[in-house]
């Protein structure tokens, strides 16, 4: 049975990398890699996730050598929400007036902060939205 290290070594070779390049890219010390090889330690959970992501393999395969059953769970690499409008409107009816007001103030604060950052760069002129512009923008969404 292959060890985690042997599977990692296989992935490194398959990609045509050197072990040194692998360590540099994933910020792993060569000493840690040597410890993994000798069985003195194994990669941390976070590092296993990074390695699996780097090589685009499942954690199941990396940790125990088992191929994942794609039919069970297949996570898509898409945005969590369908789109920006869906994200903004997904729970609007559940928000109280106070919560809606807080969110509006936060959006205005974010615009102001963006203005201040741009002002320092000298390429933007801040113009706060008026109530009429705010309402017309919400009607179109």
C-alpha positions in Angstrom: 0.0 0.0 0.0 1.3 3.4 -0.9 1.9 6.1 1.7 0.8 9.7 1.5 4.4 10.6 0.7 4.6 8.1 -2.1 1.4 9.5 -3.7 2.8 13.0 -3.4 6.0 11.9 -4.9 4.0 10.3 -7.8 2.2 13.6 -8.4 5.4 15.5 -8.4 7.0 13.2 -11.0 3.8 13.1 -13.0 3.9 16.9 -13.3 7.5 16.8 -14.2 8.6 18.9 -11.3 11.6 18.6 -9.0 10.9 18.1 -5.3 12.7 21.4 -4.6 10.3 23.2 -7.0 7.3 21.5 -5.3 8.5 22.6 -1.9 9.1 26.2 -3.0 5.7 26.5 -4.6 3.8 25.1 -1.6 6.1 26.7 1.0 7.2 23.3 2.4 10.6 22.9 3.9 12.7 20.2 2.4 13.2 18.9 6.0 9.4 18.4 6.3 9.3 16.6 3.0 12.2 14.4 4.2 10.2 13.7 7.5 7.2 12.7 5.4 9.4 10.3 3.4 10.9 8.7 6.5 7.4 8.4 8.1 8.4 10.7 11.0 5.4 12.9 10.3 2.7 13.5 7.8 1.4 16.8 6.3 -1.1 18.8 8.3 -4.7 18.9 7.2 -4.3 22.3 5.8 -1.2 21.3 3.8 -3.0 18.2 2.5 -5.8 20.4 1.2 -3.3 22.7 -0.5 -1.5 19.7 -2.1 -4.8 18.2 -3.3 -5.8 21.5 -4.7 -2.5 22.1 -6.3 -2.5 18.8 -8.1 -6.3 18.7 -8.6 -6.8 15.4 -6.9 -9.2 14.3 -4.2 -8.3 14.3 -0.5 -9.5 10.6 -0.5 -7.0 9.7 -3.0 -4.2 11.7 -1.5 -4.8 10.4 2.0 -5.8 6.8 1.5 -5.3 6.1 -2.2 -9.0 5.6 -2.8 -10.5 7.0 -5.9 -13.5 9.2 -5.1 -16.9 8.3 -6.4 -17.8 11.3 -8.5 -21.4 10.4 -8.5 -21.7 10.9 -4.7 -20.6 14.5 -4.4 -19.2 16.7 -7.1 -18.5 20.2 -6.1 -18.7 22.7 -8.9 -16.2 25.5 -9.3 -18.8 28.2 -9.6 -20.0 31.1 -7.5 -22.0 30.1 -4.5 -24.9 32.4 -5.6 -26.3 32.3 -9.1 -25.2 35.8 -9.8 -24.8 39.2 -8.1 -28.5 40.1 -8.4 -29.5 36.8 -6.8 -27.0 37.4 -4.0 -28.3 40.8 -3.3 -32.0 39.9 -3.4 -32.0 36.4 -1.9 -33.3 37.4 1.5 -34.6 40.9 1.1 -38.1 40.1 2.1 -36.8 38.6 5.4 -34.9 41.8 6.4 -36.4 44.3 8.8 -36.4 48.0 8.1 -33.6 48.5 10.6 -31.5 45.8 8.9 -32.2 47.2 5.4 -31.2 50.7 6.7 -28.0 49.2 8.2 -27.1 47.6 4.9 -27.7 50.8 3.0 -25.5 52.7 5.4 -22.8 50.1 5.0 -22.9 50.4 1.2 -22.6 54.1 1.5 -19.7 53.8 3.9 -18.0 51.4 1.4 -18.5 53.9 -1.4 -17.1 56.7 0.8 -14.0 54.5 1.7 -13.5 53.7 -2.0 -13.7 57.4 -2.8 -11.1 58.2 -0.1 -8.8 55.6 -1.5 -9.3 56.9 -5.1 -8.9 60.5 -3.9 -5.5 59.6 -2.7 -4.7 58.3 -6.1 -6.2 61.5 -7.6 -8.4 59.8 -10.2 -11.9 59.9 -8.9 -14.5 62.5 -7.8 -16.9 61.4 -5.1 -20.6 62.1 -5.7 -22.9 60.5 -3.1 -26.1 59.1 -4.5 -29.3 61.0 -3.9 -32.5 59.3 -2.7 -34.0 59.4 -6.2 -31.0 57.7 -7.7 -31.0 55.1 -5.0 -34.7 54.3 -5.5 -34.4 54.2 -9.3 -31.4 51.8 -9.0 -33.3 49.5 -6.8 -36.3 49.4 -9.1 -34.2 48.1 -11.9 -32.9 45.1 -9.9 
